[in-house]
Amino acid sequence: MTKKAGSNPNPYSLDPEDWQNFRQNAHLMLDDMLEYLETLRLRPVWQPIPESERSLFRNPLPWLPEDIMSVHKTFMNHILPFGVGNSHPRFMGWIHGGGTPAGMLAEMLSAGLNANLGGRNQIPVAVEQEVIHWMLELFGFPDNASGIFVTGTSIANLIGLLVARTAAVGDKIHEKGVEGENLVAYASASAHTSILQAFDLAGLGTLSLRSIPVNKIHQIDIVALENAINDDKRKNLRPFFIAATAGTVDVGAIDDLSGLSDIARREKIWLHVDGALGALAILAPDLAPRLKGIEFADSLAFDFHKLGQVPYDAGVILVRDAVLHHQTFVSKAAYLHRETQGVAGGSPWPCDFGPDLSRGFRAFKAWFTFKVYGAKKIGEMISNTCALARYMQSRILSTPDLELLAPVSLNIVCFRYLCSNPDEVNAKIAIKIQESGIAVPSTTRIDGKLAIRAAITNHRTSSEDIDALLAAARSFGISISDPDSQRPLRP
Ligand SMILES: *Cc1c(COP(=O)(O)O)cnc(C)c1O
């Protein structure tokens, strides 16, 4: 093999010796993945994992090389078929995005570039900031607000809380922490567990987070919130943080963001919005009005990897007050010295706005997705996803042996099969459907009742997929609650 100009003279380099051969293999792999995505629908959504498959992944560290196509074959035969199935149109178990073919290519391109987005003078940082500015504009935040990509909303919620903590305590937070500050905060009983965890991680303690009851449509009860704030003030505690939810995980409820922002402004409390699930619904003209008030948030956390369909993982935190955001994370470490010119220029850097120093180019797959599909189409897709949830609701309401357990707000439908002993039977139904490969629903509890939950998030899901899930729920319901019935199952 004669080496091409530009090929690596270092024999220890990990680049291929034979690029031509590598290129052919790469094309085969790409074809395999495109074939997979094109024919997803023909596969079971999920399948139980035999012990023989698990045992393939308990080998010692490989010291010696294996042919790349042989490793790829292991991926195709033993990893790919055994995911949770969230790319599949009948995956409705949890709020997992479906990914897209364009997103897959974006991952390949950015992996090839291998950018480290901690900082320095590079266009990838400008791309991240471009996406952040799209989002600032979309959510009605001021242009001088700040934001960064993070793994997901769990971390984005934590960052929102940490900046709010700086706002409440000031710079002393860095050395003295929050001792003696008596900070207290509020979120609805339906808030995501990552909010509670953030209080633990931030050293504020979970007891400082008040759990406020929800109203009939699962929004935070505003009167109960005001009472709790007044109670705490009477006890000389300092209310400093409200975590609103735009799209709860149980039923997809969106808190009254305008009402909450009024209270937050009046009481001088930081308003954080956990929009992991619902914030991007602002792209859908029919859903956007429901998010009114989001523009008043002090911080907003959301995910591109859920309704946005950007491949995992991609979350964002936006903060209205960029100075406080910077003040919370900027490091004084000397080796992060900034220049005004050259590669070490471009300050402030993304690493000044979060806990990560090395950061991947997550922004690229979001940027690529929005460029390739356009925000309008993404909005229409989200609108359709929620319309499918309403279709499912109407099917349930018109089917006598099914009961709707919560009104559909966004994309989540909670229902059960009516029978004696419904909790036990419906839990079994959900597992039977999962194991059949027909669809993947999950379960939750609504007002103490066990519900089968369909979280319709995937852009590939159609009304036939909804019908298939409901048909499976009824036919398993009949066979489980009446084992003598010989009704055949039609997958
Ligand atoms: C998914 C979700 C989270 C957590 O987000 P991750 O991206 O999984 O870290 C937080 N809040 C809500 C409402 C969610 O739906």
The ligand as an SDF file (V2000), in Angstrom:
LIG
                    3D

 15 15  0  0  0  0  0  0  0  0999 V2000
  -37.4640   13.8800   31.3590 C   0  0  0  0  0  0  0  0  0  0  0  0
  -37.7660   14.9060   32.3670 C   0  0  0  0  0  0  0  0  0  0  0  0
  -36.7740   15.4010   33.2100 C   0  0  0  0  0  0  0  0  0  0  0  0
  -35.3850   14.8560   33.2090 C   0  0  0  0  0  0  0  0  0  0  0  0
  -34.7630   15.1790   32.0030 O   0  0  0  0  0  0  0  0  0  0  0  0
  -33.5230   14.3370   31.4920 P   0  0  0  0  0  0  0  0  0  0  0  0
  -33.2750   14.8900   30.1430 O   0  0  0  0  0  0  0  0  0  0  0  0
  -33.9690   12.9070   31.4670 O   0  0  0  0  0  0  0  0  0  0  0  0
  -32.3970   14.5630   32.4360 O   0  0  0  0  0  0  0  0  0  0  0  0
  -37.1070   16.4110   34.0750 C   0  0  0  0  0  0  0  0  0  0  0  0
  -38.3470   16.9050   34.1250 N   0  0  0  0  0  0  0  0  0  0  0  0
  -39.3420   16.4390   33.3420 C   0  0  0  0  0  0  0  0  0  0  0  0
  -40.7090   17.0370   33.4420 C   0  0  0  0  0  0  0  0  0  0  0  0
  -39.0730   15.4210   32.4240 C   0  0  0  0  0  0  0  0  0  0  0  0
  -40.0570   14.9700   31.6260 O   0  0  0  0  0  0  0  0  0  0  0  0
  1  2  1  0
  2  3  1  0
  2 14  2  0
  3  4  1  0
  3 10  2  0
  4  5  1  0
  5  6  1  0
  6  7  2  0
  6  8  1  0
  6  9  1  0
 10 11  1  0
 11 12  2  0
 12 13  1  0
 12 14  1  0
 14 15  1  0
M  END
$$$$
